[in-house]
Amino acid sequence: MTTAITETPVAEQKFVRGLGLLDSTMLVAGSMIGSGIFIVSSIIARQVGSPGWLLVVWVVTGLLTLTAALSYGELAAMMPKAGGQYVYLREAFSPLWGFLYGWTLFLVIQTGTIAAVAVGFARYTGVLLPWVSESNYLIAPIRFGGYALSLSTAQLVGLALIGFLTFTNTRGLEVGKLVQNVFTTAKTGALIALIVLGIIVGLRSGAGAENFSNFWTLRGGLQEVGAGLTAATVFGLFVGICVAQTNSLFSADAWNNITFIAGEVKDPRRNVPLSLALGTFLVIGLYLLANVAYLAALPFGAIQNAPSDRVASETANVIFPGAGAAIMALAIMVSTFGCNNGLILAGARAYYAMARDGLFFRRVADLNQYRVPAWGLVIQGIWAGILVLPRTVKTDAAGNITGYGNLYGNLLDYVISAALVFYILTIVGIFLLRWKRPDAERPYKAFGYPIVPALYIVGAAVILFVLFVYQTATTWPGLMIVLTGVPVYFLWKVFGTKPQPAAETSGPI
């Protein structure tokens, strides 16, 4: 590791523009596809109660994600720099707003997702290797009130994955790019195979015929989406669709990661906006078709009540009786491995930009001999690893321990709404920068401006309002996490280093 973070003189530090359009698209798609699409449809099915409304939730997610990606393209082409969304918020609003996003990204959004995906990889490894389990402890849980610390074999595998991918990405962009391209291609192929085979086998067996003949009929046990509120009423259904977005939007998140690494993309003014459009369109299309495959292969009750919500594994069992769980476990291991590589590769570039502004640890502002922000990668890996260890304690009415959850899961629930706030603000930033910098070069302009970006702001704001009203336990804490960045920002302004110019990039913009 020492070799990986060896510094070179600042004058010689240059990012390498090594990502072409295909590489950039692979990063967008690979960062989006993790384990969510294989699980969350079961949760959504309980929230909205019918096949038609399940697909509506995914259509809404697709429209929001595509609209945001097409809008971000303008900012990406205008400011093709390392840091992406952090830079956009800094330039549109102020350094404080940029820092609050970067702080939340480091504290929970990026690192918490890395931790979650790493443990997800370990859980599915456990399907093939039973020794890897969240209940097989190397260090048994040490309880502190409602929380505990532990080290299970699953946590160990998760830590090993984070450490390995962090190390490989310190060895240069080419290594990270190779891993990303190989694993994104493999998991995209696996998802396409699941879709095609699921639809074919489902049509032949007729298992899901009732789903399409009673497309909008509510059925099964409906999950509450607010106090005493379910999809059984019109208003409850509306709230359910909004609340369900926390699952579907999270599964489709991380499309913006390519903006963090724009300083290493060839012809970024063209390729970053194009890769945002191509990558998100590809993934959203696959996600919609995956849900069609679930509905074709499984009765709706089986989707709602899939064991551990593993609806994709149940679909695979229909296609490959007796072997589906193992095949799906291998596919999800490939998917989560590639997803985490993209998250780790891109996240460090945002912290690099913050450090260059004197708002993060000084060493993170340096590139190593392989021309990557190795200290940013290492610090990100350490914090993500720390988030793997804490557990939440589950108890019954008598106070007896019934199991353990994962703290990062709670944190991610908290910041989904906060992430949506930052997406809204960034798209508002398009309007602000059009007013503040009317003469700035804009090689690509937001699709359908001003109507399409405005529709995103309105749609996302409605969802956000519903979440703050009906999901208070998981939304207001997220706002508190964001606000912890305010005093930290002023402390860094006082005690941090002076801002530095960004490292040059080899190759034309």
C-alpha positions in Angstrom: 0.0 0.0 0.0 2.9 2.3 0.7 4.0 2.2 -2.9 0.5 2.9 -4.1 0.3 6.3 -2.4 3.8 7.6 -3.1 3.6 11.2 -4.1 5.0 12.9 -7.1 5.9 16.6 -7.3 2.8 18.7 -7.7 4.0 20.1 -11.0 4.1 16.6 -12.5 0.7 15.6 -11.3 -1.8 15.1 -14.1 -4.9 13.1 -14.4 -4.9 10.8 -17.4 -7.9 11.0 -19.8 -8.2 7.3 -20.2 -12.0 6.7 -20.3 -13.7 6.6 -23.7 -17.4 6.6 -24.4 -17.7 2.9 -23.8 -15.7 3.0 -20.6 -17.8 5.9 -19.3 -21.1 4.2 -20.2 -19.9 1.0 -18.4 -19.1 3.1 -15.3 -22.6 4.6 -15.4 -24.4 1.3 -15.9 -22.0 -0.7 -13.6 -22.4 1.7 -10.7 -26.2 1.6 -11.0 -26.7 -2.2 -11.2 -25.9 -3.7 -7.8 -28.2 -6.0 -5.8 -31.3 -3.8 -5.5 -33.1 -4.9 -8.7 -32.9 -8.5 -7.6 -34.6 -7.7 -4.2 -36.6 -4.5 -3.9 -39.5 -5.5 -6.2 -40.8 -7.8 -3.5 -40.9 -4.8 -1.0 -42.6 -2.5 -3.6 -45.1 -5.2 -4.5 -46.3 -5.2 -0.8 -46.4 -1.4 -0.8 -48.5 -0.9 -3.9 -50.4 -4.3 -4.1 -50.8 -5.0 -7.9 -48.7 -5.8 -10.9 -49.7 -2.7 -12.7 -48.8 -0.4 -9.9 -45.5 -2.2 -9.4 -44.6 -1.3 -13.0 -45.8 2.2 -12.5 -43.4 2.7 -9.6 -40.5 1.6 -11.9 -41.8 3.8 -14.8 -41.8 6.8 -12.4 -38.3 5.9 -11.2 -37.1 5.6 -14.8 -38.6 8.9 -15.9 -37.1 10.7 -12.9 -33.7 9.1 -13.4 -33.5 9.7 -17.1 -34.7 13.3 -16.7 -32.1 14.0 -14.1 -29.3 12.4 -16.2 -30.3 14.3 -19.3 -30.3 17.5 -17.3 -27.0 16.9 -15.6 -25.4 16.6 -19.0 -25.4 20.3 -19.4 -23.5 20.8 -16.2 -21.1 18.0 -17.0 -20.3 19.5 -20.4 -20.0 22.9 -19.0 -17.6 21.9 -16.1 -15.9 18.6 -17.1 -13.8 18.5 -13.9 -13.0 16.0 -11.2 -15.6 16.3 -8.4 -18.8 16.4 -10.6 -21.9 17.2 -8.5 -19.8 18.7 -5.7 -18.4 21.3 -8.3 -21.9 22.0 -9.8 -23.4 22.8 -6.4 -20.3 24.9 -5.4 -20.5 27.0 -8.6 -24.3 27.3 -8.7 -24.9 28.1 -5.0 -21.8 28.4 -2.8 -18.8 26.4 -1.5 -21.0 25.6 1.6 -23.6 23.8 -0.5 -20.9 21.9 -2.4 -19.3 20.9 0.9 -22.6 19.7 2.4 -23.0 17.4 -0.5 -19.4 16.2 -0.4 -19.6 15.7 3.3 -22.8 13.6 3.1 -21.3 11.7 0.2 -18.3 10.8 2.3 -20.1 10.2 5.6 -22.9 8.0 4.3 -24.0 8.1 0.7 -21.0 6.7 -1.1 -19.3 4.9 1.8 -22.5 3.5 3.2 -23.4 2.2 -0.2 -20.0 0.7 -0.6 -20.4 -1.0 2.8 -23.9 -2.3 1.9 -22.9 -3.6 -1.5 -19.8 -5.3 0.0 -21.9 -7.1 2.7 -24.4 -7.9 0.0 -21.6 -9.6 -2.0 -20.7 -11.6 1.2 -24.3 -12.7 1.8 -24.6 -14.2 -1.6 -21.1 -15.7 -1.3 -22.7 -17.5 1.7 -25.2 -19.2 -0.6 -22.2 -21.0 -2.3 -19.9 -21.1 0.8 -22.0 -21.6 4.0 -19.0 -20.7 6.2 -19.6 -17.1 5.1 -22.5 -16.0 7.2 -23.6 -13.0 9.2 -24.2 -15.3 12.2 -20.9 -17.1 12.0 -18.9 -14.8 14.3 -15.1 -14.4 14.6 -15.9 -11.7 17.2 -19.3 -12.0 18.8 -21.5 -8.9 19.0 -20.4 -6.5 21.8 -23.5 -4.6 22.8 -23.7 -0.9 23.5 -27.3 -0.1 24.3 -29.3 -0.4 21.0 -26.1 -1.0 19.0 -23.3 -3.6 18.9 -20.0 -4.2 17.2 -19.2 -7.6 15.7 -17.0 -9.3 13.1 -18.8 -12.2 11.3 -17.3 -14.1 8.4 -19.7 -12.2 6.1 -18.4 -8.9 7.5 -14.8 -10.2 7.0 -15.5 -11.0 3.3 -17.1 -7.5 2.9 -14.0 -5.9 4.4 -11.8 -7.9 2.2 -13.7 -6.9 -0.9 -13.5 -3.2 0.0 -9.7 -3.5 0.7 -9.0 -5.4 -2.5 -10.9 -3.0 -4.8 -9.5 0.0 -3.0 -6.0 -1.3 -3.6 -6.5 -2.2 -7.2 -7.9 1.3 -7.9 -4.8 2.9 -6.4 -2.8 1.2 -9.1 -4.1 3.4 -11.8 -7.1 4.2 -14.0 -6.4 1.4 -16.4 -6.8 -1.3 -13.8 -10.1 0.1 -12.4 -11.4 0.6 -16.0 -10.6 -3.0 -16.9 -12.4 -4.4 -13.8 -15.4 -2.2 -14.5 -15.7 -3.1 -18.1 -15.4 -6.9 -17.5 -17.8 -7.1 -14.6 -20.4 -4.7 -16.1 -20.5 -6.7 -19.3 -20.9 -9.9 -17.3 -23.7 -8.7 -15.1 -25.5 -7.0 -17.9 -25.4 -10.3 -19.8 -26.6 -12.2 -16.7 -29.5 -9.7 -16.2 -30.5 -10.0 -19.9 -30.4 -13.8 -19.6 -32.7 -13.7 -16.5 -35.1 -11.4 -18.4 -35.3 -13.5 -21.6 -35.5 -16.9 -19.9 -37.9 -15.6 -17.2 -40.3 -14.3 -19.8 -40.1 -17.4 -22.0 -40.5 -19.9 -19.2 -43.2 -17.8 -17.6 -45.2 -17.6 -20.8 -44.9 -21.4 -21.3 -45.9 -22.3 -17.8 -48.6 -19.6 -17.4 -47.5 -19.0 -13.8 -47.9 -15.2 -14.2 -50.9 -15.2 -16.4 -53.2 -14.0 -13.6 -50.8 -11.0 -13.1 -51.6 -9.6 -16.5 -55.3 -10.6 -16.6 -55.9 -8.7 -13.3 -53.3 -6.1 -13.9 -54.6 -3.4 -11.5 -56.4 -5.6 -8.9 -55.0 -5.1 -5.4 -54.1 -8.3 -3.6 -52.1 -9.9 -0.8 -51.0 -8.4 2.5 -50.5 -4.6 2.0 -47.6 -3.0 3.8 -48.4 0.3 5.7 -46.8 3.3 4.0 -47.8 5.7 6.8 -49.6 5.4 10.1 -52.6 3.2 9.3 -52.3 4.0 5.5 -52.1 1.4 2.8 -52.6 1.2 -1.0 -56.2 0.1 -0.4 -57.4 3.7 -0.7 -56.7 6.1 -3.6 -54.7 8.5 -1.4 -52.9 5.6 0.2 -51.9 4.2 -3.2 -50.5 7.7 -4.1 -48.5 7.7 -0.9 -47.4 4.1 -1.5 -46.0 5.0 -5.0 -44.1 7.9 -3.5 -42.7 5.9 -0.6 -41.8 3.0 -2.9 -39.4 5.3 -4.7 -37.0 5.0 -1.8 -36.4 1.5 -2.9 -36.5 1.8 -6.7 -34.6 5.1 -6.8 -31.9 3.7 -4.5 -31.6 0.7 -6.9 -31.2 3.1 -9.8 -28.9 5.5 -8.0 -25.2 6.2 -8.6 -25.7 7.2 -12.3 -24.1 10.5 -11.4 -20.8 8.9 -10.4 -19.4 9.5 -13.9 -19.5 13.2 -13.2 -17.0 12.7 -10.3 -14.4 11.3 -12.7 -15.1 13.7 -15.6 -11.5 14.9 -15.4 -10.3 11.5 -16.7 -12.8 11.1 -19.6 -11.7 11.7 -23.1 -13.6 14.5 -24.9 -15.7 14.9 -21.7 -17.9 17.7 -23.2 -19.3 15.0 -25.5 -18.7 11.7 -23.7 -19.9 12.5 -20.2 -23.4 13.7 -21.2 -23.7 10.9 -23.8 -22.6 8.2 -21.3 -25.1 9.6 -18.8 -27.9 9.2 -21.3 -26.8 5.8 -22.7 -26.0 4.3 -19.3 -29.2 5.3 -17.6 -31.4 4.4 -20.6 -29.8 1.0 -20.7 -30.2 0.3 -17.0 -33.8 1.7 -16.7 -34.8 -0.4 -19.7 -33.3 -3.6 -18.1 -35.0 -2.8 -14.8 -38.4 -2.5 -16.4 -38.0 -5.7 -18.3 -36.7 -7.5 -15.2 -40.0 -6.7 -13.5 -41.9 -7.9 -16.5 -39.9 -11.2 -16.2 -40.8 -11.5 -12.5 -44.5 -11.0 -13.3 -44.4 -13.5 -16.1 -42.6 -16.2 -14.1 -44.2 -15.9 -10.6 -47.6 -15.4 -9.1 -47.9 -12.0 -7.5 -48.2 -13.5 -4.0 -44.8 -15.2 -4.6 -43.3 -11.9 -5.5 -44.7 -10.2 -2.4 -43.6 -13.1 -0.1 -40.3 -14.1 -1.7 -38.0 -15.5 1.1 -35.7 -12.6 2.3 -37.2 -10.6 -0.6 -35.0 -12.5 -3.1 -37.5 -12.3 -6.0 -34.8 -12.8 -8.6 -33.7 -16.0 -7.0 -37.3 -17.3 -7.0 -37.5 -16.4 -10.7 -34.2 -18.3 -11.3 -35.7 -21.3 -9.5 -38.5 -21.4 -11.9 -36.1 -21.3 -14.8 -33.6 -23.7 -13.3 -35.4 -25.9 -10.7 -33.1 -26.7 -7.8 -30.2 -24.7 -9.1 -31.7 -21.2 -9.4 -30.5 -20.0 -6.0 -26.9 -20.9 -6.7 -27.0 -19.5 -10.2 -28.5 -16.2 -9.0 -26.1 -16.0 -6.1 -23.2 -16.2 -8.6 -24.8 -13.5 -10.8 -25.4 -11.2 -7.9 -21.8 -11.7 -6.7 -20.6 -10.6 -10.1 -23.0 -7.6 -10.1 -22.1 -6.4 -6.6 -18.3 -6.8 -7.3 -18.6 -4.6 -10.4 -20.9 -2.1 -8.7 -18.5 -1.6 -5.8 -15.6 -1.1 -8.1 -17.4 1.8 -9.8 -18.4 3.3 -6.5 -14.9 3.1 -5.1 -13.2 4.4 -8.3 -15.5 7.4 -8.7 -16.1 8.5 -5.1 -12.4 9.4 -4.3 -12.5 12.0 -7.1 -15.1 14.0 -5.3 -13.0 14.1 -2.1 -10.0 15.1 -4.2 -11.9 18.2 -5.5 -13.0 19.1 -1.9 -9.4 18.7 -0.7 -8.2 21.0 -3.5 -10.6 23.6 -2.2 -9.1 23.2 1.3 -12.2 21.5 2.6 -10.9 17.9 3.2 -7.7 16.2 4.4 -4.7 17.8 2.6 -3.2 14.6 1.4 -6.3 13.7 -0.5 -5.5 16.6 -2.9 -2.5 14.7 -4.2 -2.2 12.2 -7.0 0.1 9.3 -6.6 2.6 7.9 -9.2 -0.2 6.2 -11.0 -2.0 9.6 -11.3 -5.0 8.7 -9.1 -6.1 10.2 -5.8 -4.8 7.3 -3.7 -5.2 8.9 -0.3 -8.8 9.7 -1.2 -9.3 6.0 -2.1 -7.6 4.8 1.1 -9.6 7.1 3.5 -12.8 6.2 1.7 -12.0 2.5 2.1 -11.2 2.9 5.8 -14.4 4.7 6.6 -16.5 2.3 4.4 -14.9 -0.6 6.3 -15.7 1.0 9.6 -19.4 1.2 8.6 -19.4 -2.5 8.0 -18.8 -3.3 11.7 -21.6 -1.6 13.8 -24.8 -3.6 14.2 -28.3 -2.5 15.3 -29.8 -4.7 18.0 -33.3 -6.1 17.4 -35.4 -7.0 20.5 -38.8 -8.3 21.2 -41.4 -6.8 23.6 -39.7 -8.4 26.6 -36.3 -6.9 25.6 -34.8 -10.2 24.4 -32.4 -10.0 21.5 -34.0 -11.5 18.3 -31.3 -10.6 15.9 -28.9 -8.0 14.5 -29.2 -5.5 11.7 -26.6 -3.3 10.0 -26.1 0.3 11.0 -25.2 1.4 7.4 -28.7 0.1 6.4 -30.3 2.6 8.8 -28.0 5.4 7.6 -28.8 4.8 4.0 -32.5 4.9 4.8 -31.9 8.3 6.4 -30.0 9.9 3.5 -32.1 8.7 0.6 -34.3 11.8 1.1 -31.2 14.0 1.6 -29.7 12.7 -1.7 -33.0 13.6 -3.4 -32.6 17.1 -2.0 -29.2 17.4 -3.6 -30.5 16.2 -6.9 -33.2 18.8 -6.9 -30.7 21.5 -5.9 -28.3 20.5 -8.7 -31.0 20.8 -11.3 -32.1 24.1 -9.9 -28.5 25.0 -10.4 -29.0 24.7 -14.2 -31.5 27.5 -14.0 -29.2 29.6 -11.7 -26.1 29.2 -13.9 -28.1 30.1 -17.0 -28.9 33.4 -15.3 -25.5 33.9 -13.6 -23.3 32.8 -16.5 -25.4 33.3 -19.7 -22.3 33.5 -21.9 -20.6 30.3 -20.6 -19.8 27.7 -23.1 -22.5 24.9 -23.1 -21.6 22.2 -25.6 -24.7 20.3 -24.5 -27.8 21.9 -23.2 -30.3 20.2 -20.9 -32.9 18.2 -22.9 -36.3 19.9 -23.1 -35.1 23.0 -21.1 -36.8 24.6 -19.2 -39.8 22.2 -19.1 -38.1 18.8 -18.6 -35.8 19.9 -15.8 -38.7 21.8 -14.1 -40.8 18.6 -14.3 -38.1 16.7 -12.5 -37.9 19.4 -9.7 -41.7 19.3 -9.3 -41.9 15.5 -9.3 -39.0 14.9 -7.0 -40.3 17.7 -4.7 -43.7 16.0 -4.4 -42.0 12.6 -3.5 -39.8 14.4 -1.0 -42.8 16.1 0.6 -44.6 12.8 1.0 -41.5 11.2 2.5 -41.0 14.0 5.1 -44.7 13.8 6.1 -45.3 10.0 6.1 -41.8 8.5 6.7 -40.6 10.9 9.4 -38.5 8.2 11.2 -36.2 7.8 8.1 -36.2 11.2 6.6 -35.7 13.8 9.3 -32.5 12.1 10.6 -31.1 12.3 7.1 -31.5 16.1 7.2 -29.7 16.1 10.5 -26.8 14.2 9.0 -26.5 16.8 6.3 -26.6 19.6 8.8 -23.7 18.2 10.8 -21.6 19.4 7.9 -22.3 23.1 8.6 -20.0 23.4 11.7 -17.5 21.1 10.0 -17.3 23.4 7.0 -16.5 26.4 9.1 -13.9 24.5 11.0 -12.2 23.4 7.8 -12.4 27.0 6.5 -10.6 28.2 9.6 -8.1 25.4 10.2 -7.8 23.8 6.7 -5.2 24.4 4.1 -5.4 27.0 1.4 -7.2 26.1 -1.8 -5.0 24.7 -4.6 -5.4 24.7 -8.4 -6.8 21.5 -9.7 -4.3 19.0 -11.2 -3.8 19.4 -14.9 -5.1 16.7 -17.2 -3.1 15.1 -19.9 -5.0 15.5 -23.2 -7.4 18.1 -24.5 -10.8 18.8 -23.0 
